[in-house]
Each structure stands twice: as C-alpha cells, then as structure tokens.
Amino acid sequence: MKQLKNWRDWERWQYFNHNTRQLLIASGIVGLTFEGIIVVLYNLYVLRLGYGPEFIGVANSAGLLTFAIVSLIVGFVGVGKRVRQLMIWGLIIIIFGITLLPLAEIAPPEWQSVLVIGCTIAYHTGVSCYFVSVPPFIMHNTIGKEHLDVLAVESTAFSISAFTGSILGGFIPQWLAPLLSVSTDDPAPFRWTFILTIVLIVPAIVAMIRTDSEIVRRDLPEKAKDDSTEQNSGGNTAVTPARLFITFVIIMTLVRIIQSAGMNTSFTYFNVYFDNQLQIDTRIIGLITGGARLLGAALVFSMPAIVRRWGEESVLIVVSLLGAAGILLLGYSPVWWLAGLGQLIALGMNSIRFTLFTSYVMEESPMRWHSLMAGLNETTGGLGFASMALLGGYIITSRGYATLFLIGAILLAIGTVIFWIYIRLYPATPKQ
C-alpha cells in the first residue's frame, strides 16, 4: 500500500509541464530576492538614510497603493498569452526599481526622499505584474484537479527561497561591513546587497522567456488530459448566478482588505520594531523572518493533504486566528525571543492563509474571470497593506508599537469572522 501511495504521488509530479517548471524557477528567484533580501533590508536601509517610521510608512504605502492600482489593471489586460508577457515585464521593472534605490545615497537632499518613494513605486509595479499573473498562469497550464497541488508547490518554492533570502539579507550586510571599513549603521553594506540582488533576478527573466507562448499541456499524461477536458467543459457549461457571484466578490474583497491591513502591521513594521525599538541585531531579524518563511513552506507544502482532510474553509479560519494570536504575541511579549516567536507564527500562518485564499477565490470563480479575480485579489490586498503602512507609522509615533500590533490582530480576527458568516449563509459556491 505504501509503494502504491508513493507511485501515485510520483504520478502527480508528472503533471508539472515545461511551463510550470520554469515558473518554479522564476518564483524561487523572486522569493529569494524580493520577498527575502529586499523585504528584510528595505526598511533598515531607509532608517540608515536618516528617516523615521513616519516616512517608512509613507514610502511603503505609496508602493503598496501602486501595487493595488496596477494589480487591477493587470487583471483586466492579463488574458491568455498576455499573462506570460506581463510576468516577464514585471521582472524587468523590478530590476529597474531596485537599481534606483542605491542611487538615493548620492542624490541631492531635496531629491532623496522622492527617489526612495519613486523606486518603491517602480518595483511594486513590477511585483504586481508578476504576482497577479501567477495564479492565471498556473490555472491555464495545469489540469483542474491539480490546480491546488501546483499552486502549493509554487508557494512552497517561493517560501523556501524567501527563507534563504531572509537569512542572506540578515548576514550579507554584516559580512560586507568589515570589507567596506564601515559599521552596519552605514548604508553602504545595504547598497551593495541591493546591487547583488539585481544580478540574482536576471535568471528569473530567462526562465520565463523559456516558457511556451501558447497555453499548452502537451507533456501531461493522456489520462490527465482527458480529465482536464472533462472538467473544463463542465465548468464552461455551468451557469453562474449573477447575484451569488457578485455577493461572493464583495465579501471576498472585504475580507481581503481587512485581513491584509491586519497582517501588514507585523509584515511591514516587524524589522523596524526589532531594529529601532528593541535594538536587535540584523542577523537575528533575518533568522526570524527566514524561520517564518521555512515554517510557511512546510505548511503550504502539506496544505493539499490538510485541505482534503478538513476542508478549505475550516483551514482558512484556523490559520487566520492563529495568525492574529501571533501578532498579539509579537506586540505584548516581555522578551524579544518570545516576540520573535509571535512573528514566526504570524508569518507562517499567513503563508498558508494567502495561498489557500488565492486558491479558494480561483476555484470558486468561473474560468473566464480568473485573471480579473487574481487582479482584484491583489488589488484589495494591496489596498489593505497600503492603508496600514501609511497609518502604521503615525500609530507608532502617537501610541506605540503594542497598539499597532493590537489593531492588526483585531482586524485579522474581524476579517475571519466575516468570512465565517459568509460560508454559513452561502454554503453553495458561485459556480454551483
């Protein structure tokens, strides 16, 4: 029985065709660079340029608001072959944005803040083009029953790479500082880390260029192709009640905005809190962030089995509430290592929550709306992130970090309650 189970697992891996394999390479690199190195070091670099939490909040909110707006546009235009093109251009724009960031050091003082915000807007534009296009790309290049499996593996590759990038982000400035004859309070080690990051993103562009321009599944087993044809034909003939689908879109939009705003309290301000308030070494910050990514990778990889056992809705509710508990632990722990454990829990739960929520929205939406729903999903998430990034700096200045994290936990819990009420009132899916 064990051998048969392993054989079936191996058969499932055969569903990864050329396009999805190249996507795994690209997503791994994006996780390593953007979600790993850049996320850990961006706020710390801006602090070393002489700015405080208020400006960091403004810069992050500008980027996230751009992400929200561009995501909706990408959702409208990202149809068919355009999805692949948008992913390639997104990676190119990310490189452009990161290239601008180190130039802020040599810019005239009156232009420095403009350049920092401009680069943040630029690379968030690229990230939006890439991230919004990933779910439709997977849906178009996999069979119906394998959507969740491929999305889980892609998210796992992304999270493991982000773990590695977080560790590197914490250690590289420490390694470079002696070589540059400066301390880690100087922006120079961070500048050279960003330059290294630019080089690392190039192979991701090559991987996406190597994907087929056509939406094909030519290397799938024949049975898988037959199953895919049946499922797709069944989905196209299903009638979607307009009122039920509109209700679904409105509620999911509301849940996404509220939960994203709550989660962003720890996502954006954790490293500022540990560096500026607790005076914790950047290597510790990188280790905590990386550990959270590794936990998230393990959870996301096991997600298909967990979902088949307990159901999507139940798992979403549990991980969301655990994430809220993690944020509370981050803000109210008396010692730094316990606060770090809270961040570990919050980010780990967020990894599975985000992946599962994306899968849920895609699966519950008609095929023709996949690209638009992916764009709307990222737009609402970006709006939630942007609002809290903007307000967070002012909340910290006036009320402190503990109040900010308390607000984040409450918002995450409220979004979860709204989702629970929706699935109780509307047990039938829009596609049904």
C-alpha positions in Angstrom: 0.0 0.0 0.0 2.9 2.4 0.8 4.5 1.7 -2.5 1.2 2.3 -4.4 0.8 5.6 -2.5 4.4 6.7 -3.4 3.7 5.8 -7.0 0.6 7.9 -7.1 2.5 10.8 -5.6 5.1 10.4 -8.3 2.3 10.4 -11.0 1.1 13.7 -9.6 4.5 15.2 -10.1 4.3 14.3 -13.8 1.6 17.0 -14.2 4.3 19.7 -13.9 4.9 20.5 -17.5 7.7 22.7 -19.0 5.8 26.0 -18.3 5.1 25.2 -14.6 8.7 24.0 -14.1 10.1 27.3 -15.4 7.6 29.1 -13.2 9.0 27.3 -10.1 12.5 28.6 -11.1 11.3 32.1 -11.5 9.2 32.1 -8.3 12.1 30.7 -6.4 14.3 33.6 -7.5 11.7 36.2 -6.8 11.2 34.7 -3.3 15.0 34.8 -2.7 15.4 38.4 -3.9 12.2 40.4 -3.4 10.4 38.5 -0.6 13.7 37.6 1.1 16.5 40.0 0.8 14.6 43.2 -0.1 11.8 42.8 2.5 14.3 42.3 5.3 16.6 45.2 4.3 14.4 47.8 2.7 13.2 49.4 5.9 16.6 49.1 7.6 18.2 50.8 4.6 15.8 53.7 4.8 16.4 54.0 8.5 20.1 54.4 7.8 19.4 57.1 5.3 18.2 59.1 8.3 14.4 58.7 8.0 12.0 57.6 10.7 8.9 55.3 11.0 6.6 58.0 9.6 8.5 58.3 6.3 8.9 54.5 6.1 5.1 54.3 6.4 4.6 56.8 3.6 7.1 55.1 1.3 5.7 51.7 1.9 2.1 52.9 1.4 3.0 54.6 -1.9 4.4 51.3 -3.2 1.5 49.2 -1.9 -1.1 51.7 -3.3 0.7 51.4 -6.6 0.6 47.7 -6.3 -3.2 47.8 -5.7 -3.9 50.0 -8.7 -1.6 48.2 -11.1 -3.0 44.8 -10.0 -6.5 45.7 -11.1 -5.2 46.9 -14.5 -3.2 43.7 -14.9 -6.3 41.7 -14.0 -8.1 43.3 -16.9 -5.4 43.0 -19.5 -3.8 39.7 -18.4 -5.7 37.3 -20.6 -4.2 34.3 -22.4 -0.8 34.9 -23.8 -0.5 38.3 -22.1 -0.1 36.6 -18.7 3.4 35.4 -19.7 4.4 38.7 -21.2 3.3 40.6 -18.1 5.4 38.3 -15.9 8.5 38.9 -18.0 8.0 42.7 -18.0 7.2 42.6 -14.3 10.6 41.1 -13.6 12.3 43.7 -15.7 10.6 46.5 -13.9 11.6 45.0 -10.5 15.2 45.2 -11.6 14.7 48.9 -12.7 13.1 49.8 -9.3 15.8 48.1 -7.2 18.5 49.8 -9.3 17.1 53.2 -8.4 17.2 52.5 -4.6 21.0 52.7 -4.0 21.1 55.9 -6.1 19.3 57.7 -3.3 22.5 58.0 -1.3 24.1 60.2 -4.0 21.0 62.2 -4.8 20.7 65.9 -3.6 19.0 66.0 -0.2 15.9 67.6 -1.7 15.5 64.7 -4.2 16.5 61.8 -1.9 13.0 61.2 -0.5 11.5 61.5 -3.9 13.9 58.9 -5.3 13.2 56.5 -2.5 9.5 56.7 -3.0 9.9 56.5 -6.8 11.9 53.3 -6.6 9.4 51.8 -4.2 6.6 52.6 -6.7 8.6 51.2 -9.6 9.5 47.8 -8.1 6.0 47.4 -6.6 4.7 47.9 -10.2 6.9 45.0 -11.4 5.9 42.8 -8.4 2.2 43.5 -9.2 2.7 42.4 -12.8 4.3 39.2 -11.7 2.3 38.2 -8.7 -1.1 38.9 -10.3 -0.2 36.7 -13.3 1.0 33.7 -11.3 -2.5 32.2 -10.5 -3.9 32.5 -14.0 -0.7 31.1 -15.4 -1.0 28.1 -13.2 -4.7 27.7 -13.9 -4.0 27.8 -17.7 -1.2 25.3 -17.6 -2.5 22.6 -15.2 -5.4 20.2 -15.2 -8.3 21.1 -12.9 -7.7 18.6 -10.1 -4.0 19.7 -9.9 -4.5 23.5 -9.5 -4.1 23.4 -5.7 -1.2 21.0 -5.8 0.8 23.1 -8.3 -0.1 26.3 -6.5 1.1 24.7 -3.2 4.4 23.6 -4.7 4.9 27.0 -6.3 4.2 28.7 -3.0 6.5 26.3 -1.2 9.4 27.0 -3.6 8.7 30.7 -3.1 8.7 30.4 0.7 11.8 28.3 0.9 13.6 30.7 -1.3 12.3 33.6 0.8 13.6 31.8 3.9 17.1 31.6 2.2 16.9 35.3 1.2 15.8 36.4 4.6 18.9 34.7 6.1 21.2 36.2 3.5 19.6 39.6 4.0 20.4 39.5 7.6 24.0 38.3 7.2 25.3 39.9 4.0 25.5 43.5 5.4 27.4 42.0 8.4 29.9 40.4 6.1 30.3 43.4 3.8 30.7 46.0 6.6 34.3 45.0 7.5 35.3 44.7 3.8 34.0 48.3 3.3 35.6 49.5 6.5 32.2 50.8 7.9 29.7 49.7 10.5 26.3 48.2 9.9 24.8 51.6 10.8 26.2 52.8 7.5 24.0 52.4 4.3 26.9 51.2 2.2 26.6 47.4 3.1 22.9 47.6 2.2 23.6 49.3 -1.0 26.0 46.6 -2.3 23.5 43.9 -1.2 20.8 45.5 -3.4 23.3 45.6 -6.3 23.9 41.8 -5.8 20.1 41.3 -5.7 19.8 42.9 -9.2 22.1 40.3 -10.6 20.3 37.4 -9.0 16.9 38.4 -10.6 18.2 38.0 -14.2 17.9 34.2 -14.3 14.2 34.5 -13.4 13.7 36.6 -16.6 15.5 33.9 -18.6 13.3 31.2 -17.1 10.1 33.0 -18.0 11.3 33.7 -21.6 11.9 30.0 -22.0 8.2 29.2 -21.3 5.9 28.4 -24.2 3.9 31.3 -25.5 1.0 29.1 -26.2 -1.2 27.8 -23.3 -0.5 24.0 -23.6 -0.4 20.9 -21.6 1.5 18.8 -24.2 3.6 16.8 -21.8 0.7 15.7 -19.5 -0.3 12.0 -19.3 -3.1 11.2 -21.6 -5.5 10.4 -18.8 -4.7 13.7 -17.2 -5.6 15.4 -20.5 -8.9 13.6 -20.7 -9.7 14.6 -17.1 -8.8 18.2 -17.8 -11.0 18.3 -20.8 -14.0 16.9 -18.9 -13.6 19.3 -16.0 -13.1 22.4 -18.3 -16.1 21.5 -20.4 -18.2 21.0 -17.3 -17.0 24.4 -15.9 -17.9 26.2 -19.1 -21.4 24.9 -19.2 -22.1 25.8 -15.6 -24.4 28.8 -15.2 -23.1 31.3 -12.6 -26.0 33.1 -10.8 -25.0 36.8 -11.1 -26.3 37.8 -7.7 -24.5 35.0 -5.9 -21.2 35.8 -7.7 -21.5 39.5 -7.0 -22.1 38.7 -3.3 -19.0 36.4 -3.4 -16.8 39.1 -4.9 -18.0 41.8 -2.5 -17.4 39.6 0.6 -14.1 38.3 -0.5 -13.0 41.8 -1.3 -13.9 43.0 2.1 -12.3 40.0 3.8 -9.1 40.5 1.8 -8.8 44.2 2.6 -9.4 43.8 6.3 -7.1 40.8 6.8 -4.3 42.3 4.7 -4.4 45.5 6.7 -4.2 43.5 9.9 -1.4 41.3 8.7 0.7 44.2 7.4 1.2 45.6 10.9 3.7 42.8 11.5 4.8 42.4 7.9 6.0 46.0 7.5 6.9 47.0 11.0 8.5 43.9 12.5 12.0 44.7 11.4 11.6 48.4 12.3 10.3 47.3 15.8 13.2 44.9 16.3 15.9 47.2 14.9 14.7 50.6 16.2 12.9 49.8 19.4 14.5 46.6 20.7 17.9 47.1 19.2 18.2 43.6 17.9 21.0 42.5 15.5 20.0 42.3 11.8 21.2 38.7 11.8 18.5 37.8 14.4 15.9 39.7 12.3 16.9 37.8 9.2 16.8 34.4 11.1 13.3 35.1 12.5 12.0 36.2 9.1 13.7 33.2 7.4 12.4 30.8 10.0 8.9 32.1 9.4 9.3 31.5 5.7 10.5 28.0 6.3 7.6 27.2 8.6 5.3 28.7 5.9 6.9 26.5 3.2 6.3 23.3 5.3 2.7 24.3 5.9 2.0 25.2 2.3 3.6 22.0 1.0 1.3 19.9 3.3 -1.7 22.1 2.5 -3.4 19.9 -0.1 -3.5 17.0 2.3 -4.7 19.2 5.2 -7.4 20.7 3.0 -8.6 17.3 1.8 -8.9 16.2 5.4 -10.5 19.3 7.0 -11.8 21.5 4.1 -10.6 24.8 2.7 -13.0 27.0 4.8 -12.1 25.4 8.1 -8.3 25.6 7.5 -8.6 29.2 6.4 -10.4 30.2 9.6 -8.0 28.3 11.9 -4.8 29.7 10.3 -6.2 33.3 10.3 -7.0 33.1 14.0 -3.6 31.7 14.7 -2.0 34.5 12.7 -3.9 37.0 14.9 -2.6 35.3 18.0 0.9 35.5 16.7 0.6 39.3 16.1 -0.6 39.7 19.7 2.4 37.7 20.9 4.7 39.9 18.9 3.4 43.1 20.4 2.9 42.2 24.0 5.8 39.8 24.8 8.1 40.9 27.6 11.2 39.4 25.9 12.5 39.7 22.3 12.7 35.9 21.6 9.0 35.5 22.5 8.1 38.4 20.3 10.1 36.7 17.6 8.1 33.6 18.1 5.0 35.6 17.6 6.3 36.9 14.3 7.2 33.3 13.3 3.7 32.2 13.9 2.1 35.2 12.2 4.2 34.9 9.0 4.0 31.1 9.0 0.2 31.2 9.2 0.0 34.0 6.6 1.8 31.9 4.1 -0.8 29.2 4.1 -3.7 31.7 4.5 -2.6 33.7 1.5 -2.1 30.6 -0.7 -5.3 28.9 0.3 -7.3 32.1 0.0 -6.0 32.6 -3.6 -6.8 29.0 -4.5 -10.3 29.4 -2.9 -11.1 32.5 -4.9 -9.7 31.0 -8.2 -11.6 27.7 -7.7 -14.9 29.4 -6.8 -14.8 31.8 -9.8 -15.8 31.0 -13.4 -12.8 30.3 -15.7 -13.3 33.4 -17.8 -13.0 35.6 -14.6 -9.7 34.1 -13.3 -7.4 36.8 -14.5 -9.7 39.6 -13.3 -10.3 37.9 -9.9 -6.5 37.4 -9.5 -6.0 41.2 -10.2 -8.9 42.1 -7.8 -7.4 39.8 -5.1 -4.1 41.5 -5.3 -5.6 45.0 -5.6 -7.7 44.6 -2.4 -4.7 43.1 -0.6 -2.6 46.0 -1.7 -5.2 48.5 -0.5 -5.2 46.8 2.9 -1.4 46.8 3.1 -1.1 50.4 1.9 -3.6 51.7 4.3 -1.9 50.1 7.3 1.6 51.0 6.0 0.5 54.7 5.9 -1.3 54.7 9.2 1.2 52.5 11.0 4.0 55.0 11.2 1.7 57.6 12.8 0.2 55.0 15.2 3.7 54.0 16.3 4.6 57.7 16.9 1.5 58.5 18.9 0.5 55.2 20.6 3.5 52.9 20.3 4.2 49.5 18.7 1.9 47.5 21.0 -1.2 49.4 20.0 -0.3 48.9 16.3 0.0 45.2 16.7 -3.2 45.0 18.8 -5.1 46.7 15.9 -3.5 44.3 13.5 -4.7 41.3 15.4 -8.2 42.7 15.8 -8.5 43.4 12.1 -7.3 39.9 11.2 -9.9 38.4 13.5 -12.7 40.6 12.1 -11.9 39.5 8.6 -12.0 35.9 9.7 -15.4 36.4 11.3 -16.9 37.9 8.2 -15.6 35.0 6.1 -17.1 32.5 8.6 -20.5 34.3 8.4 -20.4 34.2 4.6 -19.8 30.5 4.4 -22.6 29.9 6.9 -25.1 32.0 4.9 -23.9 30.9 1.4 -22.8 27.3 1.6 -23.2 26.9 -2.1 -20.4 28.2 -4.3 -20.9 30.7 -7.1 -20.1 28.1 -9.7 -22.9 25.9 -8.4 
